[in-house]
Amino acid sequence: MRRRGVHRGEPRRARQLAAPAEHAPGRNRHRLRRRRHRRSTRAPGQRRSHRTRAPLRRLGAPGGLVNTPVKGNERVLRIAVGWGAAALLLLAWQLAAARSASLFFPTPLQIFDDLRERWFSDGLSGGIVTDAFFVDITPSLERLLIGLLIAWSIGITLGVLLGRIPVVAHIVEPILHFMRALPGPVLLPLALVLVGTGTTMRVSLIAFGAVWPILFNTYSAVRRAPEGYVETARVARVSRVRVLFQVILPSASSGIFAGIRVSTSLGIILLIASELVAASDGIGFGLTQAQRSFQFLPMWSFIVALSLLGYLSNLVLTGIESGVLRWHRLQMSVQD
């Protein structure tokens, strides 16, 4: 039976007001059930009108979630603790070596004095470094830089191609994994026969051993690129070159820089391995000469120089990554 004043086209509130009174308890029961359900699914202590806030993401630490804002002096505290631990280690080394008076383990002060006198001048002769610096350090830096640039160029290019063409990646991936398993120093005798004992052999060995971390890191990072952004760019008819440089490479930048740091460490190892054999200059050659002549203080100077080379290279790469990719990390933290 159609009730007076209520038609099918009238608003829902009017139909509810015109409904018989006997249906009111049923409607109230449904409302109470819905309210109880919302209260049961609500977090403890959460008000109805407030939304839960996502924890803050700390910039510079991808994936790290914290519940409080980052304090300004936290970075300074970490640096102070790190340098304090290094100072305590050097102090313990100094005291232990001074008490033992062993020729095999000189004190850190003796090592740094020999390093300064060997490669750095006092400035009175018109230069900052000595002639020994251009014989021991400069050739190694040139070989390392050329080999790493070749490895980075090949690794990033092949990684992007394999990441965007899955069919080719499935075909060549077993071959790449097999070649990746070959240690670089094992190929040193073959490189001596094929290339010779010059700089080309050492650069080739560095490039071959350092290409794999950057290649596979780039390949994995490109595969994880957000396809939603890529499809949106295609719908907007953006060229493939712009998609590559504005979407794919920025999203894969963290993985690419991680591969660059690992490849740099491997490049330093392969540099020393190549300079230990049939070399006439470089850090590896000087280290070998000091070891053969039982000159332990110069040997420790070359070891410290090699450690400083690795530390400074990692520091420079980390600074470049933080400066170039700060905007990308900020964008990803806002999106998360």
Backbone as numpy.savetxt, mean C-alpha at the origin, in Angstrom:
# Nx Ny Nz CAx CAy CAz Cx Cy Cz
-73.75 -4.15 2.34 -74.60 -2.96 2.34 -73.71 -1.71 2.34
-74.03 -0.76 1.47 -73.24 0.46 1.37 -73.76 1.44 2.41
-72.79 1.94 3.21 -73.14 2.91 4.24 -73.23 4.30 3.64
-74.10 5.11 4.26 -74.35 6.44 3.74 -73.12 7.32 3.98
-72.76 8.06 2.97 -71.66 9.01 3.08 -70.30 8.41 2.85
-70.20 7.11 2.60 -68.91 6.46 2.40 -68.94 5.80 1.04
-68.11 6.18 0.18 -68.02 5.62 -1.16 -66.60 5.10 -1.38
-66.47 4.34 -2.47 -65.17 3.70 -2.74 -64.11 4.73 -3.08
-64.50 5.83 -3.65 -63.51 6.83 -4.03 -63.14 7.78 -2.91
-63.76 7.68 -1.72 -63.45 8.59 -0.63 -62.13 8.21 0.04
-61.55 9.13 0.77 -60.27 8.84 1.42 -60.38 7.72 2.43
-59.18 7.14 2.74 -59.15 6.00 3.65 -59.55 6.41 5.05
-59.15 7.62 5.49 -59.49 8.08 6.84 -60.99 8.22 7.01
-61.69 8.65 5.97 -63.15 8.78 6.06 -63.81 7.42 6.18
-63.30 6.43 5.45 -63.88 5.08 5.56 -63.64 4.50 6.95
-62.46 4.79 7.56 -62.21 4.27 8.89 -63.14 4.91 9.92
-63.39 6.21 9.76 -64.28 6.86 10.71 -65.71 6.37 10.57
-66.09 6.01 9.34 -67.46 5.55 9.12 -67.63 4.07 9.39
-66.58 3.34 9.78 -66.68 1.91 10.04 -67.45 1.67 11.32
-68.07 0.52 11.46 -68.82 0.21 12.69 -67.91 0.18 13.89
-68.47 0.43 15.04 -67.69 0.47 16.28 -67.18 -0.89 16.69
-67.87 -1.98 16.23 -67.44 -3.31 16.68 -66.10 -3.71 16.06
-65.67 -3.06 14.99 -64.37 -3.39 14.39 -63.23 -2.62 15.03
-63.52 -1.67 15.92 -62.46 -0.87 16.52 -61.50 -1.68 17.37
-61.96 -2.62 18.23 -60.98 -3.40 19.02 -60.01 -4.18 18.14
-60.48 -4.70 17.02 -59.57 -5.44 16.13 -58.49 -4.56 15.56
-58.88 -3.38 15.16 -57.87 -2.46 14.63 -56.88 -2.05 15.71
-57.36 -1.84 16.92 -56.45 -1.47 18.01 -55.46 -2.58 18.31
-55.94 -3.84 18.23 -55.02 -4.95 18.49 -53.92 -4.99 17.44
-54.26 -4.75 16.18 -53.24 -4.74 15.13 -52.24 -3.60 15.35
-52.73 -2.46 15.79 -51.82 -1.35 16.04 -50.87 -1.66 17.18
-51.38 -2.27 18.26 -50.52 -2.63 19.38 -49.46 -3.65 18.97
-49.84 -4.60 18.11 -48.86 -5.58 17.64 -47.75 -4.91 16.84
-48.13 -3.99 15.97 -47.10 -3.30 15.18 -46.17 -2.48 16.07
-46.72 -1.84 17.08 -45.88 -1.06 17.99 -44.92 -1.95 18.77
-45.42 -3.09 19.26 -44.55 -4.02 20.00 -43.45 -4.57 19.10
-43.78 -4.82 17.84 -42.77 -5.33 16.91 -41.67 -4.30 16.67
-42.06 -3.04 16.51 -41.06 -2.00 16.31 -40.19 -1.81 17.54
-40.79 -1.93 18.74 -40.01 -1.80 19.97 -39.03 -2.96 20.15
-39.47 -4.17 19.77 -38.59 -5.34 19.92 -37.41 -5.29 18.96
-37.60 -4.71 17.78 -36.50 -4.62 16.81 -35.63 -3.40 17.02
-36.01 -2.51 17.93 -35.23 -1.31 18.18 -34.09 -1.62 19.13
-32.94 -1.00 18.91 -31.77 -1.23 19.76 -32.04 -0.73 21.16
-31.42 -1.34 22.20 -31.65 -0.89 23.57 -31.18 0.54 23.77
-32.01 1.33 24.39 -31.67 2.72 24.65 -31.85 3.66 23.48
-32.34 3.15 22.37 -32.52 3.98 21.18 -33.89 4.62 21.18
-33.92 5.91 20.94 -35.19 6.61 20.87 -35.84 6.41 19.52
-37.14 6.61 19.50 -37.88 6.35 18.27 -37.56 7.35 17.19
-37.28 8.59 17.55 -37.07 9.64 16.55 -35.62 9.79 16.13
-34.70 9.00 16.71 -33.29 9.13 16.39 -32.84 7.93 15.58
-31.89 8.16 14.70 -31.30 7.09 13.90 -29.91 6.76 14.44
-29.55 5.49 14.28 -28.22 5.08 14.70 -27.19 5.64 13.73
-26.12 6.08 14.28 -25.06 6.65 13.46 -23.96 5.63 13.25
-23.46 5.59 12.02 -22.37 4.67 11.70 -21.10 5.15 12.38
-20.23 4.24 12.81 -18.98 4.65 13.42 -18.11 5.41 12.45
-17.29 6.28 12.99 -16.44 7.11 12.16 -15.32 6.28 11.58
-14.95 6.56 10.35 -13.83 5.90 9.69 -12.62 6.83 9.73
-11.53 6.30 10.19 -10.32 7.08 10.29 -9.67 7.21 8.94
-9.37 8.44 8.53 -8.71 8.66 7.26 -7.27 8.18 7.34
-6.82 7.61 6.22 -5.46 7.10 6.16 -5.34 5.67 6.60
-6.42 5.05 7.13 -6.40 3.65 7.54 -7.59 2.97 6.92
-7.48 2.49 5.68 -8.62 1.89 4.99 -9.13 0.67 5.75
-10.41 0.62 5.97 -11.00 -0.52 6.65 -11.02 -0.38 8.15
-10.31 0.61 8.72 -10.27 0.75 10.16 -11.41 1.60 10.66
-12.24 1.05 11.57 -13.38 1.76 12.11 -13.11 2.10 13.56
-13.40 3.30 13.95 -13.24 3.73 15.32 -14.53 4.39 15.75
-14.77 4.41 17.06 -16.00 4.97 17.59 -15.82 6.40 18.08
-14.59 6.90 18.05 -14.32 8.26 18.49 -13.54 8.98 17.42
-13.63 10.29 17.36 -12.84 11.03 16.37 -11.35 10.87 16.62
-10.58 11.04 15.55 -9.14 10.91 15.63 -8.56 12.13 16.33
-7.74 11.93 17.35 -7.13 13.03 18.07 -5.93 13.55 17.30
-5.68 14.83 17.44 -4.60 15.44 16.69 -3.22 15.00 17.15
-3.05 14.70 18.45 -1.74 14.34 18.97 -1.48 12.84 18.93
-2.41 12.06 18.37 -2.19 10.62 18.32 -1.06 10.27 17.37
-0.98 10.94 16.23 0.09 10.70 15.27 1.44 11.07 15.86
1.49 12.19 16.57 2.75 12.60 17.20 3.18 11.59 18.26
2.21 11.05 18.99 2.53 10.06 20.02 3.10 8.79 19.40
2.52 8.35 18.30 3.03 7.15 17.64 4.45 7.36 17.12
4.70 8.51 16.52 6.05 8.79 16.02 7.05 8.84 17.17
6.64 9.46 18.28 7.54 9.55 19.43 7.85 8.17 20.01
6.85 7.32 20.08 7.07 5.97 20.60 8.00 5.17 19.68
7.79 5.30 18.36 8.64 4.58 17.41 10.08 5.03 17.47
10.31 6.34 17.45 11.68 6.84 17.53 12.30 6.57 18.90
11.49 6.58 19.94 12.02 6.25 21.26 12.49 4.81 21.35
11.73 3.90 20.75 12.15 2.49 20.74 13.44 2.31 19.95
13.55 3.02 18.81 14.79 2.94 18.02 15.97 3.51 18.78
15.76 4.60 19.52 16.85 5.19 20.30 17.29 4.25 21.42
16.35 3.58 22.06 16.71 2.62 23.10 17.49 1.45 22.53
17.11 0.99 21.34 17.84 -0.11 20.71 19.27 0.30 20.37
19.44 1.50 19.82 20.79 1.98 19.50 21.62 2.18 20.77
20.99 2.65 21.83 21.71 2.83 23.09 22.17 1.49 23.66
21.30 0.49 23.61 21.70 -0.84 24.08 22.83 -1.41 23.23
22.74 -1.21 21.91 23.81 -1.66 21.02 25.13 -0.95 21.34
25.07 0.35 21.58 26.27 1.12 21.88 26.92 0.63 23.17
26.13 0.42 24.19 26.68 -0.02 25.47 27.25 -1.43 25.38
26.52 -2.33 24.70 27.00 -3.71 24.60 28.27 -3.81 23.76
28.33 -3.08 22.63 29.51 -3.14 21.78 30.71 -2.45 22.44
30.47 -1.39 23.20 31.58 -0.71 23.87 32.17 -1.57 24.98
31.36 -2.35 25.65 31.87 -3.20 26.72 32.59 -4.42 26.18
32.13 -4.95 25.04 32.76 -6.16 24.50 34.04 -5.85 23.72
34.11 -4.68 23.07 35.28 -4.28 22.26 35.59 -5.31 21.19
34.54 -5.83 20.54 34.71 -6.84 19.50 34.90 -6.17 18.15
35.78 -6.76 17.31 35.99 -6.24 15.97 34.82 -6.55 15.04
34.07 -7.60 15.36 32.96 -8.00 14.50 31.74 -7.10 14.67
31.57 -6.50 15.84 30.40 -5.68 16.13 30.86 -4.32 16.64
31.14 -3.38 15.74 31.52 -2.03 16.19 30.31 -1.28 16.75
30.58 -0.21 17.41 29.50 0.59 18.00 28.78 1.40 16.92
27.54 1.80 17.15 26.84 2.63 16.17 27.54 3.95 15.88
28.20 4.54 16.89 28.92 5.79 16.64 30.09 5.58 15.68
30.79 4.47 15.82 31.87 4.18 14.89 31.35 3.94 13.48
30.21 3.27 13.37 29.64 3.00 12.04 29.22 4.29 11.36
28.54 5.17 12.08 28.08 6.42 11.47 29.24 7.36 11.17
30.29 7.32 11.97 31.47 8.12 11.65 32.14 7.63 10.37
32.26 6.32 10.21 32.84 5.77 8.99 31.96 6.06 7.78
30.65 5.97 7.95 29.72 6.26 6.85 29.83 7.72 6.42
29.93 8.62 7.40 30.03 10.05 7.07 31.35 10.36 6.39
32.44 9.81 6.89 33.75 10.09 6.29 33.90 9.44 4.92
33.21 8.34 4.69 33.37 7.62 3.43 32.60 8.29 2.30
31.39 8.76 2.54 30.53 9.23 1.45 30.14 10.70 1.53
30.40 11.37 2.63 30.00 12.77 2.77 31.21 13.61 3.15
31.36 14.72 2.45 32.48 15.61 2.70 32.08 16.69 3.70
33.07 17.45 4.13 32.82 18.51 5.10 32.34 19.80 4.48
32.23 19.84 3.15 31.76 21.03 2.46 32.85 22.00 2.09
34.06 21.82 2.59 35.15 22.74 2.28 35.72 22.49 0.89
35.57 21.27 0.39 36.13 20.93 -0.92 35.20 21.30 -2.06
34.07 21.89 -1.77 33.16 22.34 -2.82 32.07 21.36 -3.17
31.85 20.33 -2.38 30.81 19.35 -2.66 30.27 18.77 -1.37
29.09 18.16 -1.49 28.46 17.55 -0.31 28.91 16.11 -0.15
29.07 15.39 -1.25 29.45 13.98 -1.21 30.86 13.83 -1.76
31.48 12.70 -1.42 32.83 12.40 -1.88 32.79 11.65 -3.20
33.98 11.38 -3.74 34.06 10.61 -4.98 33.63 9.17 -4.78
33.81 8.65 -3.56 33.40 7.27 -3.29 31.88 7.11 -3.37
31.14 8.20 -3.14 29.69 8.13 -3.25 29.26 7.81 -4.68
29.94 8.37 -5.66 29.60 8.13 -7.07 30.05 6.75 -7.54
30.88 6.08 -6.76 31.32 4.73 -7.10 30.48 3.68 -6.38
30.11 3.95 -5.14 29.41 2.95 -4.33 27.89 3.10 -4.34
27.39 4.31 -4.34 25.95 4.55 -4.14 25.24 4.89 -5.45
25.79 5.80 -6.23 25.10 6.28 -7.43 24.79 5.18 -8.44
25.72 4.26 -8.77 25.36 3.18 -9.72 24.21 2.31 -9.23
24.18 2.03 -7.94 23.09 1.21 -7.40 21.75 1.93 -7.50
21.74 3.23 -7.22 20.50 3.99 -7.33 19.99 4.03 -8.77
20.88 4.20 -9.72 20.47 4.23 -11.13 19.88 2.89 -11.56
20.55 1.79 -11.23 20.04 0.47 -11.61 18.70 0.18 -10.96
18.58 0.52 -9.69 17.33 0.27 -8.99 16.19 1.08 -9.59
16.42 2.35 -9.87 15.37 3.21 -10.39 14.93 2.77 -11.79
15.87 2.45 -12.66 15.51 2.02 -14.01 14.76 0.69 -13.97
15.25 -0.26 -13.19 14.57 -1.56 -13.10 13.17 -1.45 -12.53
12.98 -0.60 -11.51 11.65 -0.44 -10.93 10.70 0.27 -11.88
11.18 1.27 -12.61 10.31 1.95 -13.57 9.84 0.99 -14.66
10.73 0.12 -15.12 10.32 -0.87 -16.12 9.30 -1.84 -15.52
9.55 -2.31 -14.30 8.63 -3.24 -13.66 7.27 -2.60 -13.41
7.25 -1.36 -12.95 5.97 -0.69 -12.69 5.19 -0.47 -13.97
5.87 -0.07 -15.03 5.17 0.17 -16.30 4.54 -1.11 -16.84
5.32 -2.18 -16.86 4.80 -3.45 -17.38 3.73 -4.01 -16.46
3.95 -3.97 -15.16 3.00 -4.55 -14.22 1.66 -3.85 -14.21
1.66 -2.52 -14.20 0.39 -1.79 -14.19 -0.36 -1.97 -15.50
0.36 -1.94 -16.62 -0.30 -2.09 -17.92 -0.93 -3.48 -18.06
-0.16 -4.52 -17.78 -0.71 -5.88 -17.89 -1.79 -6.13 -16.85
-1.64 -5.59 -15.65 -2.66 -5.78 -14.62 -3.99 -5.17 -15.00
-3.96 -3.99 -15.60 -5.21 -3.35 -16.04 -5.84 -4.14 -17.19
-5.03 -4.58 -18.14 -5.58 -5.34 -19.27 -6.19 -6.66 -18.81
-5.50 -7.38 -17.95 -6.03 -8.66 -17.47 -7.25 -8.45 -16.58
-7.28 -7.37 -15.83 -8.43 -7.11 -14.98 -9.68 -6.74 -15.74
-9.53 -6.12 -16.92 -10.68 -5.73 -17.72 -11.04 -6.75 -18.79
-10.17 -7.73 -19.04 -10.46 -8.78 -20.03 -10.35 -10.13 -19.32
-11.40 -10.61 -18.68 -11.31 -11.85 -17.89 -10.96 -13.08 -18.72
-11.36 -13.11 -19.99 -11.08 -14.29 -20.82 -9.58 -14.47 -20.98
-8.88 -13.40 -21.29 -7.43 -13.47 -21.44 -6.77 -13.79 -20.10
-7.31 -13.26 -19.01 -6.74 -13.52 -17.70 -6.80 -14.99 -17.34
-7.91 -15.66 -17.63 -8.03 -17.09 -17.33 -7.06 -17.92 -18.16
-6.70 -17.46 -19.34 -5.80 -18.22 -20.20 -4.35 -18.09 -19.73
-3.92 -16.88 -19.43 -2.50 -16.64 -19.12 -2.20 -16.70 -17.62
-3.20 -16.81 -16.78 -2.95 -16.80 -15.34 -2.08 -17.96 -14.87
-2.28 -19.21 -15.33 -1.36 -20.29 -14.90 0.09 -20.03 -15.30
0.30 -19.48 -16.49 1.67 -19.19 -16.94 2.30 -18.11 -16.06
1.53 -17.09 -15.73 2.05 -16.02 -14.89 2.38 -16.52 -13.49
1.55 -17.37 -12.93 1.83 -17.92 -11.60 3.08 -18.80 -11.63
3.30 -19.54 -12.71 4.50 -20.36 -12.83 5.75 -19.49 -12.89
5.71 -18.43 -13.67 6.86 -17.54 -13.77 7.07 -16.74 -12.49
5.99 -16.46 -11.79 6.10 -15.75 -10.53 6.81 -16.59 -9.48
6.65 -17.90 -9.54 7.27 -18.79 -8.55 8.77 -18.92 -8.73
9.31 -18.46 -9.85 10.76 -18.54 -10.08 11.46 -17.45 -9.28
12.35 -17.78 -8.35 13.08 -16.74 -7.62 14.04 -15.99 -8.54
14.14 -14.71 -8.33 15.01 -13.90 -9.17 16.47 -14.29 -9.09
17.05 -14.52 -7.89 18.47 -14.91 -7.84 18.78 -16.21 -8.57
17.79 -17.10 -8.73 18.04 -18.36 -9.44 18.35 -18.09 -10.91
17.77 -17.04 -11.46 17.99 -16.70 -12.86 19.27 -15.92 -13.11
20.04 -15.66 -12.05 21.27 -14.89 -12.21 22.29 -15.58 -13.12
22.57 -16.89 -12.99 23.51 -17.52 -13.93 23.03 -17.46 -15.38
21.72 -17.66 -15.60 21.19 -17.57 -16.96 21.31 -16.15 -17.51
21.07 -15.16 -16.66 21.19 -13.77 -17.10 22.64 -13.42 -17.43
23.59 -13.98 -16.70 25.00 -13.73 -17.00 25.38 -14.28 -18.37
24.82 -15.43 -18.73 25.14 -16.04 -20.03 24.45 -15.30 -21.16
23.18 -14.94 -20.97 22.41 -14.34 -22.06 22.68 -12.86 -22.25
22.80 -12.12 -21.16 22.90 -10.66 -21.25 24.32 -10.17 -21.02
25.06 -10.83 -20.16 26.41 -10.38 -19.85 26.52 -9.88 -18.43
27.62 -9.21 -18.14 27.89 -8.76 -16.78 27.70 -7.26 -16.59
27.11 -6.60 -17.53 26.96 -5.15 -17.45 25.72 -4.73 -16.69
25.39 -3.47 -16.86 24.22 -2.90 -16.19 22.92 -3.48 -16.71
22.89 -3.88 -17.97 21.67 -4.43 -18.56 21.22 -5.69 -17.83
22.18 -6.54 -17.45 21.84 -7.76 -16.74 21.21 -7.44 -15.39
21.75 -6.50 -14.67 21.25 -6.18 -13.34 19.88 -5.50 -13.41
19.71 -4.62 -14.38 18.40 -3.98 -14.56 17.35 -5.00 -14.96
17.71 -5.94 -15.84 16.76 -6.97 -16.27 16.35 -7.86 -15.11
17.31 -8.21 -14.26 16.99 -9.06 -13.11 16.07 -8.33 -12.14
16.32 -7.06 -11.91 15.45 -6.28 -11.01 14.04 -6.16 -11.60
13.95 -5.88 -12.89 12.64 -5.72 -13.52 11.85 -7.03 -13.50
12.52 -8.16 -13.75 11.82 -9.44 -13.77 11.29 -9.81 -12.39
12.09 -9.61 -11.36 11.65 -10.00 -10.02 10.65 -9.05 -9.40
10.71 -7.76 -9.78 9.83 -6.77 -9.16 8.52 -6.57 -9.88
8.34 -7.18 -11.05 7.13 -6.95 -11.83 5.93 -7.71 -11.26
6.16 -8.84 -10.58 5.03 -9.69 -10.19 4.16 -9.10 -9.10
4.70 -8.52 -8.03 3.79 -7.93 -7.03 2.91 -6.82 -7.59
3.48 -5.96 -8.41 2.67 -4.86 -8.95 1.67 -5.39 -9.97
2.03 -6.41 -10.72 1.10 -6.97 -11.72 -0.11 -7.60 -11.05
0.11 -8.48 -10.08 -1.01 -9.18 -9.46 -1.81 -8.26 -8.54
-1.17 -7.31 -7.90 -1.94 -6.36 -7.09 -2.83 -5.48 -7.96
-2.30 -5.04 -9.09 -3.11 -4.23 -10.01 -4.25 -5.06 -10.59
-3.97 -6.29 -10.95 -5.00 -7.18 -11.50 -6.14 -7.39 -10.50
-5.79 -7.67 -9.24 -6.83 -7.89 -8.23 -7.60 -6.60 -7.93
-6.89 -5.47 -7.88 -7.57 -4.21 -7.58 -8.50 -3.78 -8.70
-8.11 -4.00 -9.95 -8.97 -3.64 -11.08 -10.20 -4.53 -11.13
-10.04 -5.80 -10.79 -11.20 -6.70 -10.76 -12.21 -6.28 -9.69
-11.74 -5.69 -8.61 -12.65 -5.26 -7.54 -13.20 -3.85 -7.76
-12.94 -3.28 -8.91 -13.46 -1.94 -9.20 -14.99 -1.97 -9.21
-15.66 -0.96 -8.66 -17.13 -0.95 -8.61 -17.74 -0.92 -10.00
-18.44 -1.99 -10.35 -19.06 -2.07 -11.67 -20.21 -1.08 -11.83
-20.80 -0.68 -10.70 -21.88 0.30 -10.80 -21.42 1.62 -11.38
-20.25 2.07 -10.95 -19.70 3.31 -11.50 -19.36 3.16 -12.97
-18.81 1.99 -13.33 -18.44 1.76 -14.73 -19.68 1.75 -15.61
-20.73 1.08 -15.17 -21.96 1.03 -15.96 -22.61 2.41 -16.06
-22.55 3.17 -14.97 -23.11 4.52 -15.03 -22.36 5.39 -16.03
-21.04 5.24 -16.06 -20.25 6.01 -17.03 -20.56 5.57 -18.46
-20.79 4.29 -18.66 -21.13 3.82 -20.01 -22.49 4.32 -20.45
-23.45 4.33 -19.52 -24.77 4.85 -19.87 -24.67 6.33 -20.23
-23.81 7.05 -19.53 -23.62 8.47 -19.83 -22.75 8.70 -21.06
-22.35 7.61 -21.73 -21.55 7.68 -22.96 -20.19 8.35 -22.73
-19.59 8.00 -21.60 -18.24 8.47 -21.32 -17.25 7.57 -22.05
-16.21 8.13 -22.60 -15.23 7.34 -23.35 -14.51 6.37 -22.44
-13.98 5.30 -23.04 -13.29 4.28 -22.25 -12.02 4.81 -21.61
-11.37 5.73 -22.26 -10.15 6.30 -21.69 -10.48 7.08 -20.41
-11.55 7.87 -20.45 -11.95 8.61 -19.25 -12.44 7.67 -18.15
-13.13 6.60 -18.52 -13.55 5.62 -17.51 -12.34 4.98 -16.85
-11.31 4.70 -17.65 -10.10 4.08 -17.10 -9.39 4.99 -16.11
-9.22 6.27 -16.49 -8.43 7.18 -15.67 -9.24 7.87 -14.58
-10.57 7.89 -14.70 -11.38 8.59 -13.71 -12.19 7.66 -12.82
-12.33 6.39 -13.19 -13.12 5.46 -12.40 -12.29 4.26 -11.95
-11.70 3.55 -12.91 -11.04 2.28 -12.60 -9.74 2.49 -11.83
-8.85 3.31 -12.38 -7.55 3.51 -11.72 -7.67 4.18 -10.35
-8.53 5.20 -10.15 -8.66 5.73 -8.79 -9.18 4.71 -7.79
-10.11 3.85 -8.19 -10.62 2.84 -7.27 -9.59 1.76 -6.97
-8.66 1.52 -7.91 -7.62 0.50 -7.72 -6.31 1.09 -7.21
-6.29 2.36 -6.86 -5.04 3.02 -6.52 -4.39 2.47 -5.26
-5.19 2.11 -4.25 -4.61 1.58 -3.02 -3.88 0.27 -3.27
-4.49 -0.63 -4.04 -3.82 -1.89 -4.36 -2.58 -1.69 -5.22
-2.62 -0.72 -6.12 -1.46 -0.45 -6.98 -0.29 0.04 -6.14
-0.54 0.95 -5.21 0.55 1.46 -4.38 1.08 0.39 -3.43
0.23 -0.51 -2.97 0.72 -1.62 -2.15 1.67 -2.50 -2.95
1.32 -2.77 -4.21 2.22 -3.54 -5.06 3.51 -2.81 -5.35
3.47 -1.49 -5.48 4.69 -0.71 -5.73 5.64 -0.81 -4.54
5.11 -0.76 -3.33 5.99 -0.86 -2.15 6.63 -2.24 -2.05
5.85 -3.28 -2.30 6.42 -4.63 -2.23 7.46 -4.83 -3.33
7.18 -4.36 -4.53 8.13 -4.51 -5.62 9.41 -3.72 -5.36
9.32 -2.60 -4.67 10.53 -1.84 -4.33 11.42 -2.62 -3.38
10.83 -3.27 -2.39 11.62 -4.09 -1.47 12.30 -5.25 -2.20
11.56 -5.92 -3.08 12.17 -7.00 -3.86 13.25 -6.47 -4.80
13.04 -5.29 -5.35 14.05 -4.71 -6.23 15.36 -4.45 -5.52
15.31 -3.99 -4.27 16.54 -3.76 -3.51 17.27 -5.08 -3.25
16.52 -6.13 -2.92 17.14 -7.44 -2.70 17.82 -7.94 -3.97
17.13 -7.83 -5.09 17.71 -8.30 -6.36 18.87 -7.42 -6.80
18.85 -6.15 -6.45 19.98 -5.27 -6.76 21.25 -5.75 -6.08
21.16 -6.05 -4.79 22.35 -6.51 -4.07 22.79 -7.87 -4.57
21.82 -8.75 -4.87 22.18 -10.08 -5.39 22.90 -9.98 -6.72
22.49 -9.06 -7.58 23.14 -8.91 -8.88 24.51 -8.25 -8.77
24.71 -7.42 -7.76 26.00 -6.75 -7.60 27.01 -7.58 -6.84
26.59 -8.70 -6.30 27.55 -9.59 -5.63 28.37 -10.40 -6.61
27.94 -10.47 -7.87 28.60 -11.30 -8.87 29.06 -10.42 -10.02
30.33 -10.51 -10.36 30.90 -9.86 -11.56 30.55 -8.38 -11.63
30.74 -7.67 -10.52 30.45 -6.23 -10.48 31.73 -5.47 -10.20
31.76 -4.22 -10.58 32.92 -3.36 -10.34 32.56 -2.11 -9.55
31.28 -1.93 -9.23 30.85 -0.79 -8.43 29.49 -1.13 -7.83
29.02 -0.24 -6.96 27.73 -0.45 -6.33 27.86 -0.88 -4.88
26.71 -0.89 -4.19 26.69 -1.26 -2.78 27.05 -2.73 -2.59
26.51 -3.59 -3.43 26.82 -5.01 -3.32 28.29 -5.30 -3.54
28.90 -4.63 -4.50 30.32 -4.82 -4.77 31.16 -4.35 -3.58
30.84 -3.18 -3.02 31.59 -2.69 -1.86 31.42 -3.59 -0.66
30.23 -4.14 -0.47 29.99 -5.06 0.64 30.82 -6.33 0.48
30.91 -6.85 -0.73 31.70 -8.05 -0.99 33.19 -7.79 -0.77
33.67 -6.65 -1.25 35.09 -6.32 -1.07 35.45 -6.16 0.40
34.59 -5.54 1.18 34.85 -5.39 2.61 34.83 -6.74 3.33
33.96 -7.63 2.90 33.88 -8.95 3.53 35.10 -9.80 3.20
35.57 -9.71 1.96 36.73 -10.50 1.56 38.02 -10.02 2.21
38.12 -8.75 2.48 39.32 -8.21 3.11 39.19 -8.10 4.63
38.12 -8.63 5.21 37.89 -8.66 6.66 37.88 -7.25 7.25
37.30 -6.31 6.53 37.12 -4.96 7.03 35.68 -4.83 7.54
35.52 -5.09 8.81 34.17 -5.20 9.36 33.49 -3.84 9.52
34.25 -2.81 9.81 33.63 -1.49 9.94 33.07 -0.99 8.61
33.81 -1.04 7.49 33.18 -0.68 6.20 32.03 -1.60 5.81
32.12 -2.87 6.19 31.02 -3.78 5.88 29.73 -3.35 6.58
29.84 -2.94 7.84 28.68 -2.45 8.55 28.19 -1.13 7.96
29.08 -0.32 7.45 28.66 0.93 6.81 27.82 0.66 5.57
28.22 -0.33 4.77 27.42 -0.69 3.59 26.07 -1.28 4.00
26.04 -2.05 5.08 24.78 -2.62 5.54 23.83 -1.51 6.01
24.35 -0.55 6.75 23.52 0.57 7.21 23.04 1.41 6.03
23.91 1.62 5.04 23.50 2.37 3.85 22.38 1.66 3.10
22.47 0.35 3.03 21.40 -0.42 2.38 20.09 -0.32 3.16
20.18 -0.36 4.48 18.97 -0.22 5.31 18.35 1.17 5.14
19.20 2.19 5.10 18.68 3.55 4.89 18.03 3.70 3.52
18.59 3.03 2.52 17.99 3.08 1.18 16.58 2.48 1.19
16.41 1.34 1.83 15.08 0.74 1.92 14.11 1.56 2.73
14.59 2.13 3.85 13.70 2.93 4.69 13.26 4.21 3.99
14.20 4.90 3.36 13.87 6.16 2.69 12.97 5.94 1.48
13.19 4.86 0.74 12.32 4.58 -0.41 10.89 4.30 0.04
10.74 3.54 1.12 9.39 3.28 1.63 8.75 4.56 2.18
9.56 5.42 2.80 9.03 6.67 3.33 8.56 7.59 2.20
9.32 7.64 1.12 8.94 8.49 -0.02 7.67 7.97 -0.68
7.59 6.65 -0.88 6.40 6.08 -1.51 5.16 6.26 -0.65
5.31 6.11 0.67 4.18 6.33 1.56 3.71 7.78 1.53
4.66 8.71 1.48 4.28 10.12 1.38 3.57 10.45 0.08
4.06 9.89 -1.02 3.40 10.12 -2.31 1.99 9.53 -2.30
1.85 8.34 -1.75 0.52 7.72 -1.69 -0.44 8.54 -0.84
0.02 9.01 0.31 -0.85 9.80 1.17 -1.25 11.12 0.53
-0.32 11.74 -0.20 -0.64 13.01 -0.83 -1.53 12.89 -2.04
-1.28 11.86 -2.87 -2.03 11.72 -4.11 -3.42 11.14 -3.86
-3.51 10.20 -2.93 -4.76 9.46 -2.75 -5.57 9.93 -1.55
-5.22 11.06 -0.98 -5.99 11.53 0.17 -7.43 11.85 -0.21
-7.61 12.42 -1.37 -8.98 12.74 -1.81 -9.79 11.47 -2.06
-9.11 10.42 -2.55 -9.84 9.17 -2.82 -10.25 8.51 -1.51
-9.37 8.52 -0.52 -9.72 7.92 0.78 -10.85 8.70 1.44
-10.82 10.02 1.31 -11.91 10.82 1.87 -13.23 10.51 1.20
-13.21 10.32 -0.10 -14.43 10.00 -0.84 -14.97 8.64 -0.43
-14.08 7.65 -0.29 -14.54 6.32 0.10 -15.05 6.29 1.53
-14.42 7.06 2.43 -14.89 7.10 3.81 -16.26 7.75 3.92
-16.52 8.77 3.10 -17.83 9.42 3.11 -18.89 8.48 2.56
-18.54 7.72 1.51 -19.50 6.79 0.92 -19.82 5.65 1.87
-18.80 5.18 2.64 -19.06 4.10 3.57 -19.88 4.57 4.76
